[in-house]
Structures are given as C-alpha cells and as structure tokens.
Amino acid sequence: MRIRMTGVLAALTVSALVATGCSSGSPEPDSTQPGGSLLIWADDQRAAALAPFAEAFGQENGVTVTVEAISQDLQTNFVTASQAGTGPDIVIGAHDWIGNLVQNGTIDPVHLTAEQEAAFAEVALQAVSFDGQTYGVPYAIENVALIRNTDLAPNAPATIEELVATGQALVAEGKVTNILSLQVGQNGDTYHIYPLFTAGGGYLFGKQANGAWNPEDVGVNSPGSVAAFTKIRDLGEAGSGALTRSISGDNAIPTFTSGGAAFLVSGPWAIADIKKAGINYEISPVPPFAGGPPASPFVGVQAFFVASKGKNKALAVEFVTNYAAKPEIQKALYEANPRPPALKAALEEVAATDPDIDKWFAAGENGTPMPNIPQMAAIWDPFNKASAAIVGGADVQSTLDAAQETIVEAIGS
C-alpha cells in the first residue's frame, strides 16, 4: 500500500495528478484477481487515517492499494479524471455530491443487505440514497449546533429571543463583544444560516410524494421563506445585531474561543480549538424562534463511493461494501477528523469516551440531510448573496424574488 500526498498545485489539474501517479512508478491497474491494484482518492486527513487499513486490505487480497490525498477540488478532479478514464477506483467524499456524480456517470450504486443497512444510523442511509438506490457506504455524520461558553451562559436558551437577550446583557456588561458568533461574511453562508431559515418556516425545495426532493418546487421566495428572512433581518445589522457580516468563516470560531461571544453556531470541527482555548462549553440544539417550529440544520454525511469507470470494480465493491464498514475503520476516521461515526457499533464505542457524541446527535435530531440532487448547485451562490444582503439590512421580498429567479433559471437551463 502506498499513500501519496498530492499538493495543492498538483491538485489543480488532473493532468498533474496523472503525471504524479505515473512518475511514482505505481503499477498500471489490472482487473485480474488476485493481483492488480486499487486506487483510492481522499482528502489529506482521511487518506492518512485510512493508510494502515488499506495496507492490510492489500495484503489480504494480494493487491497493491494506493491511497492518494487530494488537497483541494476533490469532487471536480474526480469527475474530470473519471470521464477521462484516469480516475480512482474509490473516492471518499460528501453525500451531497451524489446527484452531480450520478448525473456525470462517475459512481455506481452499492448493494447492502438488510443486515448491513441496519448497522448504520438511519439518517446516514437516507443521505446516501438517490432515485431509490444507495450510492455510498457512510462513515461519518455532521451537523451544526449551538455551542455556548458555560461560564458566560450557564443555561441553554430555549428560544432565539432568549439567546439574543442573554447576549445583549453580556455585551452591555462588557463581558463579550458579540451577541452571537454565526458566520455570515460578505458573501453569505447558506449552511450556517439554514437552521434559522428553517426555524422561521423557510424551505429550499419541496418534496415529492415518495419523499424525494422536488427540484420544480423552489421555495426561496415562498411566504414561509419571506417570514423566515424577516426574522433573520431583525437579527441582523438593521436589528439587534446578533448576526453581522463581520463574522465570517475566518473569525467565527476565534471570536468564540477568545471570549468575544458566549454563543457559537458551528460543528464538531470547532471543538479542538475550543478545548485548546480552555473554554468550558456545552452543546445543544440551535433553539427555535418563540412559538415556531424546531430549527432544522443541514445534516452532512461522508461516504465511500465506487467509481463507475474504475479499473478494478469487483475489488472496489468489496472494499466499500464490506471493509469500509468495519468499526475499527470508522473509529480511526473519527479520530482523524472527529465527526460522529455513521456505523452504530463505532458510534457506541466512541460515545463511551466522548460525551459530545450524543449531544451532536440530539442537535441534529430535527436535521435535514443536505439535498443531494444536482439542482442544489444552483442554490448556493444566489442564496448566499441574498442572506448576506438581508443580514446587512436589504429588503427581504425583493432580495428573495431576485434569488428565486436566478435559481429557477439556472435549474431550467
């Protein structure tokens, strides 16, 4: 087994990746069993964690397994390389890639037994389902929650209004500088503002009768979404100031860890920095608006996918459907990048030593798997810009009307 760390510049072009593979002396893929080779693409952290298990799999099956770390643009590079016939046999990535990958003919469905399916958290299987088929083996689950500094805010707020009141009191006392740290930035952030959007009654896509997303029902300027963004505007720079474009992905977590805010909306990736800063913290669901429905954060799932044009398909299927579902692999991936495991056995083992695990699941109980349909790509930029503008004080109806028009046109084109 080899693990090849491909740098940022090399990851920019598929040709550079291919050249790196050829110059390394890696054997050409061979479909013969046993023997041949298996190529896996992952990001840096997951590639390193997967390395010893890939080595063991290679030894057990008499093959050479290469784990290649792609530093950026993994999804784009995978699609391009697959279509050129130079891609990997397996790729590791997010479940919301599925619609795009299927549309481009780059991944195959996987077939799990009822016993195998029962071993995973239900939301994880739901996330990797598309058009009635399962398109990946999940290994991690993530969602945002409300993280609070318990020295400043001992009790979890029951509503957004209570959170704002507590934050305002702390600002008035000079104990913090911000009511809330939720990244918006100058260009907006759909992922982080989504719990407030749903708590206010908004929606992005409707559902079909079978529960699948309906890309023909875009709800960005629906009455519920307008009502939600009216509440969000009241939290923004023209209102209480709980939301501000000055809080971005660069400083949202540092604002919290430096004591600048008692409340942070973020995910498991924030915990290492919080612990390093010595902050006493607690995790709870993002609260609802008073009298409103529960906040529903996006739930993201990481998964193993079988490449449609891989050179060693049978071995890739074996690795993804059986080997990747071993508790020790899912636990190792958790340790490398602490998202709760999707496999129940691994989840229980990790939860025994990490008290945060159950809290993340509770915070995501009302969550929604991020839409994995290809039309979701049309949402991000217009919705990002609309949310930033509204946080800055823009008119809600006209801003959402413009975003809706842009999205519908992109989906129809």
Buried (B, 14 or more C-beta within 10 A) or exposed (E): BBBBBBBEEBBBEBEBBBEBBEEEEBEEBEEEEEBBBBBBBBBBEBBBBBBBBBBBBBEEBEBBBBBBBBBBBBBBBBBBBBBEEBBBBBBBBBBBBBBBBBEBEBBBBBEBEEEBEEBBBEBBBBBBBBEEEBBBBBBBBBBBBBBBBBEBBEEBBEBBBBBBBBBBBBBEEEBBEBBBBBBBBEEBBBBBBBBBBBBBBBBBBEEEEEEBBBBEEBBBBBEBBBBBBBBBBBBBBEBBBBBBBEBBBEBBBEBBBBBBBBBBBBBBEBBEBBEEBEBEBBBBBBBBBEEBEBBBBBBBBBBBBBBBBBBBBEBBBBBBBEBBBBBEBBBBBBEBBBBBBBBBBBBEBBBEEBEBBEBBBEBBBBBBBBBBBBBBBBBBBBBBBBBBBBBBEBEBEEBBBBBBBBBBEBBEE
